């Protein structure tokens, strides 16, 4: 082996080490602790402070980290968005969600679907039908327009109360509520959906069907879709509804986690 070959190998090992350590430094930041000092980072990645300081200087030149001039602490930089942009732009929520829809249908035996919001109604964009003979399925493109629909509840619960009230009062979302007291009661129901992270339609739109929905969020924590489980009413007791609601919420959190949403663990609703 020539001296040049050995030198090339050493440089390659050095470059790999720098890249590996740089990624570890970037990974030391979190949603809960977005700003860190050199000493804190060095402790987390188990590197000497001088090494971490050199890495941070290089990352800062690439806009991958940003130094606060007053505190001297570092934050992730906007350069990371440029790197992740092509991935985020091409990330298809349908593609990401489909394996989870399949598992949800396999686990529950009922039809699972993904729906998105048009501004005043929810629209089915993906579906995995129940394998059972008696089941509830709807074609892709089906629109849910009533306030009692579980998926509509999920989307309305995300809106400012004034906007949700406007959609209901103008009839853009169909509702049986006729007076202020009934409307106020419905808005309280939306608040409960926000708190629990799941919405249930127990035969309110169709007496023979139960619908259960939960929010799906993206890497910014924004609501991008709702997961919907549909089943015949005769198969779903009140006790089973509660159990299925937990499974739907857990699956929606799983999809959200794959989309990069922060704080989605399936035990509590993620926050926007």
Steps between C-alpha positions, in 0.01 A plus 500: 500500500638840401534796732231679296255214549556500876456878508172470309376241750591719796325800346190290432492376860544855625221629276267222615577579862432872452172425320392252765583737786333792323178303467521405867538868593192592294309213661571633849241777456137426578159665504517525879858637498549693174792710631818342637845613604827340394547325835150351491547371146844356580352309793216361290716379213795399720756712318755753623379860512766612255385238247138605540595865468677431168203302372259776598711758319486289184127439536444871557677584174253270323200661679425165665526658845455855619688661791317742729737799527385583853488160669751320278264205482421323175177413319431303185532720192278559201749319276346174621172595336677530168641150544168349611288701255501246213398222741226706664369621164466145368372341817160353412278455803303233316813296435622540856160416649409198289693233696342630820154483341565138406608415854199682649259303281681174578491579873135607518341317208337828392545747214769764547538815292700820473311825443613857435328836548376709208417805710143404583481120458723196539590289197608136492837456324599146603323192634562143613165315507394257770547134402158416649192434290298774673702820504489873438707626210487816291670583170814711507384857447197463729421829675388524862300818548310462827608635837440163665749320273796399713756623247321836466509533879878450496554777245251743654658445842830629357350826376462817706157493662386801298581328171328176604193695607497685166508177299210363702290817497544547125405138434834420336514209744157342539366482853172420674571761765253783463554741788787657696474252787537202265786668316677575827459139606657385173795737543552350846503159333776621269698613803467146638628362168805727526564385855457127435656486153214290361147557363213250489187491285281234659231465234421872485531532123401141415337289769672188369855640506754602762788727405809573709766756398826642631732775371814439293770770526810586300853599602378850593224363722237615248188294441533349149248215505269295719499126549151348475379158612150398382301203629140371506324611817387148593864391538605790723379514858554809713790328676658396170463857369727617778756231423494576127538872571826425680626289211409768243672772702807281542515430125455867411787584735711232330440659158570845644829377644601367157422845360732652760237647732632588845361347816279229347496198732141376462419548869413868477398714204783682322493875518509736202 
